[in-house]
C-alpha cells in the first residue's frame, strides 16, 4: 500500500508538470518544448518594485522587453527575489502565473505567441503594477530571423510613449535626441536609408507639463553624412531651436526653452533642405500637458503620418532612393504611418479591450500633405486640437490635420472587433497608409445601435 501511494504521488507530480501554469481560461496541455525562455526575478530598483532580467541579453535589466516571434512557444520563469507576494500576467494572452510567496519561490508560465504586437506583462497583486511592476512583451511577425533578411525595423511602436505626468510642480527636464542615418525596412522587399531622431520613426514622444523648462541636447551621430537640427513648434524661440542646434556629424548642441503653452506639437529637423530632412523621417511629437494633466485614459498610442518620394514606383523590390525632383513637385510614391508600410498592421498593430478608453496622439510630419484621419467602424468621442487640449469636437467621423499639425483623438470602445486606421484620401491606402486597431473582448449586436454616454 505504501508503494502504491508513492506511485500515485509521482504520477500526480508528473501530471502537474505536464499541464504547466495556471491560465485565466481553461488550462491547455503543453505538447511542445518551449522555443524561447526568459527568467524574471522580482526585486526593488530605483526605489520601486520591479521585474529584473536574469541571464542573457536581459541580465540585470529593469522590466526588460521580452521578444518573441509569431508562433513560438514562450516560457517565462518567475522567481521571487525579495519575499513579497507576486505573480505575472500577460495582457491579451489570457495567462497568468501562480502566485509566488516567499523569497526563492518560483513559478513557470507557458503560452504560444500567436498574436503580433506589443503587450504588457505585469504583477496583478493590488498596487504592484502602479508601483512599477510592468514591462512589455513584443511579438514580431513571421519566423525568427525574417526581418534580418531585409533590414532593421525602424518603425515606432505606437505604445512606445512615456506615461502621463502626475500632479507635480514645473521642473527642468533634460531631453536627449540623437540624429542617426540608418538603413531600414520600408516594405517587405524594400529598404530605404532613413534619417531619424533616435533610430526610430517618428522620433521619441516627449512629454512635459506647462511651465517646465526643457533642456534639449541634440547629438549628431559621428557616422552621419549630413548636419541636422531640431525645430520645436512648442518653443517660442527663433527657429524653434533650429538656429541653436545645427550640428555637424559628431557634434552636440544644447538648447533650452520654457513650455509656455499647453498642447500637442510637432518637432522636426530644420536643416536645409528642410523638406528633404522631414520626408526622410525626421519628425516627432511634444506633448505639453496642462496643469493637472489630461483626463485618465486606459490606453494611449502615438501615431504619425508621412510621405516618401522615391526614384522607383511603390512596391519596387530592393533599395529605394530619394527623388528630389518628385519631392519638390509634391508627387509622393509612399504614404506611411510610423515610418514603414505595415508598421501598424504587420509589425505593431494597436491593441485594446472592449470597454476601455483609448487616446491616440496623432501628428503629420508630412512634409507636404494633410491627413483626413479616420478609423473605419468608429466615431471619435472627443477630439482635442491645438493649444489648451480642450475637447472642442465631439462625435466626429473624420478630422483634417495639416502637415506640421497634430490632434488628440479619443475613443470609448464599446465593441470588440478589427478596426482600421486610414487617411480618408482613400487612394493612399494603396500606397501604404493603413493601420489596425484590434479590440479584444465581446460586444452585443444591440450595441451597434446604442448611443454612447458623453463624458
Protein Blocks (a to p, Z undefined) as FASTA:
>chain_A
ZZmmmmmmmmmmmmmmmnopadfbdcdddfbdcfbdcddddddeehiacdddeehjlgoi
ahiacdddehiacddddddfkopacddddehklpacdddedehiacddddddfbgcdddd
ddfbghklmnopacdddddehjehklmmmoccfbdcfklccddddddddddddddddddd
ddddfbfkbccddddehhiacdddddddehiacdddddddfkbmbdcddddfkbccehhl
mmmmgccehiacddddddfbgcddddddfbdcfklmmmnopacddddddehiaaddfbdc
dddddddddfbdehiacjddddfklmmnopafbdceehiahklmmmmccdddehiacddd
dddebjmbccddddehiacfbacehehiiafbghifbdcddehiacddddddfbgcdddd
ddfblklmmnopacddddeddddfklmmpccddZZ
